[in-house]
Amino acid sequence: MAKWIDNAIFYEIYPQSFKDSNNDGIGDFNGIIEKLGYIKELGCNAIWMNPCFESPFNDAGYDVSDYYKTAPRYGSNEDLKHLFDEVHKMGMHILLDLVPGHTSVKHKWFLESMKAGENEFTDRYVWTDDIWESPEGMGCIRGISERNGSCAVNFFSTQPALNYGFYKPERPWQQPVDADGPKATVAALEDIMRFWLDAGCDGFRVDMAGSLVKNDEDFKGTIKLWQGIRAFLDREFPDAALISEWGEPDKSLEGGFHMDFLLHFGPSHYNDLFRCSEPYFSSRGKGDISEFVKTYKENYNKTSQKGLICIPSGNHDMERMARYLKGDELKLAFAFLLSMPGAPFIYYGDEIGMNYVENLVSVEGGYGRTGSRSPMQWDNTRNAGFSGAPADKLYIPLDNSPGRPDVESQVKDVDSLYNEVKRLISLRKAHPALQNMGKIEFIYAESHAFPFVYLRSSEEEKILVIINPSGKTASFKCGFPLDGKLYSSGGSITKEDGVVEVPAVSSGFYRV
């Protein structure tokens, strides 16, 4: 088992936007290597890197054209192996982003699959038997090949769906999961994983892991598929970590994943906290955390209270938190993110409060997400230290707003968001109760009310976390002593006659 993941604190790198080492306007592997010391100094000990494989980049690399070759703009396969080595020298780990559900239309598998004559790849994708029939409930590609049929797509029209079978086949062209085509797709996926694990990566974050088997309402077929892959990894790579983008941890953990991401869409109420008209962590004090907690508890109990639910600060698919939260609000959001169970994930730049860049033209399928993918802001020099290329050659335009945050300035400012995040990570590392495997009990999480209070516990200790994002003093009845303070921000929390008064926009951590 990948025991290292028990204490992992991840930093998500969008490689094209992190650091450009050769001044072509786009980030690369060597740029990441240059900044590994920064990631370690912040306190993160693991990296999730977004897709870096060869691609036409119609969807920022989530449309892979060759799983075995890195995109030349980032560097060679040897450069990526060098990155793995340098990460390991730092005592850190790195996950690659695996996209198993679809490829690019330019992948050689798909080009072969489009041919009229049968070949090794005829059944690698989900095809109907006739050009006039489209797969129900899915988009499709049709009329671009000599093959008589329509090919299902998962998302963009350039992303044909790989064939893992149908749990309940209903049409002649819908193959069962144990047919030769789906079995060959699984074998190909295992070969890809084997190739990169042999090269030195430490595992995978799996894109849309619950979407592989079709007509699989209860996910039984998809769970069984991943259980088979888990058995393969246990035989050959027992230390390889698997983290799913699924959003239903009871299913993903049964499938053999170590942890599951909360999705920014669907029923998790995750965005009630950070990204809605009235986020809970806004000092306006109009938000509600109760539905998030209700859903979290349901998932927590379904997974035997393992708590292996990852809550990211954001990612390449979401608006940045700083579009909705500012200043001390962001500090309290991180107090929450870095004191919950499961591995925390910090999206590059969130630790300095990078802005969502408004009104950008879509770049590589980003559309509204493009504003969250702007270049990392390292300092206040040319191009914010991201690249020496001319500004008009940058992959995505920089945030040009006055006073934009940058790493260099925030490192020097003891009261900056960066230093608050660094202190909170240090606190988490120092206390087993606050780490990934510690248990959680919600003490006060009432509807449209403040503060938010929960108890983290391990065999060694119990820690009470109190967070009041609202701009007004809040109170709650508390049966715990507050004389074991470990950390606080904002004003002083007090207790009298069993009632705790929590100042506006403040937090406190207490060993109880």
Rosetta blueprint (number, residue, H / E / L):
1 M L
2 A L
3 K H
4 W H
5 I H
6 D H
7 N H
8 A L
9 I L
10 F E
11 Y E
12 E E
13 I E
14 Y L
15 P H
16 Q H
17 S H
18 F L
19 K L
20 D L
21 S L
22 N L
23 N L
24 D L
25 G L
26 I L
27 G L
28 D L
29 F H
30 N H
31 G H
32 I H
33 I H
34 E H
35 K L
36 L H
37 G H
38 Y H
39 I H
40 K H
41 E H
42 L H
43 G L
44 C L
45 N L
46 A E
47 I E
48 W E
49 M E
50 N L
51 P L
52 C L
53 F E
54 E E
55 S L
56 P L
57 F L
58 N L
59 D L
60 A L
61 G L
62 Y L
63 D L
64 V L
65 S L
66 D E
67 Y E
68 Y E
69 K E
70 T E
71 A L
72 P L
73 R L
74 Y L
75 G L
76 S L
77 N H
78 E H
79 D H
80 L H
81 K H
82 H H
83 L H
84 F H
85 D H
86 E H
87 V H
88 H H
89 K H
90 M L
91 G L
92 M L
93 H E
94 I E
95 L E
96 L E
97 D E
98 L E
99 V L
100 P L
101 G L
102 H E
103 T L
104 S L
105 V L
106 K L
107 H L
108 K H
109 W H
110 F H
111 L H
112 E H
113 S H
114 M L
115 K L
116 A L
117 G L
118 E L
119 N L
120 E L
121 F L
122 T L
123 D L
124 R L
125 Y E
126 V L
127 W E
128 T L
129 D L
130 D L
131 I L
132 W L
133 E L
134 S L
135 P L
136 E L
137 G L
138 M L
139 G E
140 C E
141 I E
142 R L
143 G L
144 I L
145 S L
146 E L
147 R L
148 N L
149 G L
150 S L
151 C E
152 A E
153 V E
154 N L
155 F L
156 F L
157 S L
158 T L
159 Q L
160 P E
161 A E
162 L E
163 N L
164 Y L
165 G L
166 F E
167 Y L
168 K L
169 P L
170 E L
171 R L
172 P L
173 W L
174 Q L
175 Q L
176 P E
177 V L
178 D L
179 A L
180 D H
181 G H
182 P H
183 K H
184 A H
185 T H
186 V H
187 A H
188 A H
189 L H
190 E H
191 D H
192 I H
193 M H
194 R H
195 F H
196 W H
197 L H
198 D H
199 A H
200 G L
201 C L
202 D L
203 G E
204 F E
205 R E
206 V E
207 D L
208 M L
209 A H
210 G H
211 S H
212 L L
213 V L
214 K E
215 N L
216 D L
217 E L
218 D L
219 F L
220 K H
221 G H
222 T H
223 I H
224 K H
225 L H
226 W H
227 Q H
228 G H
229 I H
230 R H
231 A H
232 F H
233 L H
234 D H
235 R H
236 E H
237 F L
238 P L
239 D L
240 A L
241 A E
242 L E
243 I E
244 S E
245 E E
246 W L
247 G L
248 E L
249 P H
250 D H
251 K H
252 S H
253 L H
254 E H
255 G L
256 G L
257 F L
258 H L
259 M E
260 D E
261 F E
262 L L
263 L L
264 H L
265 F L
266 G L
267 P L
268 S L
269 H L
270 Y L
271 N H
272 D H
273 L H
274 F H
275 R L
276 C L
277 S L
278 E L
279 P L
280 Y L
281 F L
282 S L
283 S L
284 R L
285 G L
286 K L
287 G L
288 D L
289 I L
290 S H
291 E H
292 F H
293 V H
294 K H
295 T H
296 Y H
297 K H
298 E H
299 N H
300 Y H
301 N H
302 K H
303 T L
304 S L
305 Q L
306 K L
307 G L
308 L L
309 I E
310 C E
311 I L
312 P E
313 S L
314 G L
315 N L
316 H L
317 D L
318 M L
319 E L
320 R L
321 M H
322 A H
323 R H
324 Y L
325 L L
326 K L
327 G L
328 D H
329 E H
330 L H
331 K H
332 L H
333 A H
334 F H
335 A H
336 F H
337 L H
338 L L
339 S L
340 M L
341 P L
342 G L
343 A L
344 P L
345 F E
346 I E
347 Y E
348 Y L
349 G L
350 D H
351 E H
352 I H
353 G L
354 M L
355 N L
356 Y L
357 V L
358 E L
359 N L
360 L L
361 V L
362 S L
363 V L
364 E L
365 G L
366 G L
367 Y H
368 G H
369 R H
370 T H
371 G H
372 S H
373 R L
374 S L
375 P L
376 M L
377 Q L
378 W L
379 D L
380 N L
381 T L
382 R H
383 N H
384 A H
385 G H
386 F L
387 S L
388 G L
389 A L
390 P L
391 A H
392 D H
393 K H
394 L L
395 Y L
396 I L
397 P L
398 L L
399 D L
400 N L
401 S L
402 P L
403 G L
404 R L
405 P L
406 D L
407 V H
408 E H
409 S H
410 Q H
411 V H
412 K H
413 D L
414 V L
415 D L
416 S L
417 L H
418 Y H
419 N H
420 E H
421 V H
422 K H
423 R H
424 L H
425 I H
426 S H
427 L H
428 R H
429 K H
430 A H
431 H L
432 P H
433 A H
434 L H
435 Q L
436 N L
437 M L
438 G L
439 K E
440 I E
441 E E
442 F E
443 I E
444 Y E
445 A L
446 E L
447 S L
448 H L
449 A L
450 F L
451 P L
452 F E
453 V E
454 Y E
455 L E
456 R E
457 S E
458 S L
459 E L
460 E L
461 E L
462 K E
463 I E
464 L E
465 V E
466 I E
467 I E
468 N E
469 P L
470 S L
471 G L
472 K L
473 T L
474 A E
475 S E
476 F E
477 K E
478 C L
479 G L
480 F L
481 P L
482 L L
483 D L
484 G L
485 K E
486 L E
487 Y E
488 S E
489 S E
490 G L
491 G L
492 S L
493 I L
494 T E
495 K E
496 E E
497 D L
498 G L
499 V E
500 V E
501 E E
502 V E
503 P L
504 A L
505 V L
506 S E
507 S E
508 G E
509 F E
510 Y E
511 R E
512 V L
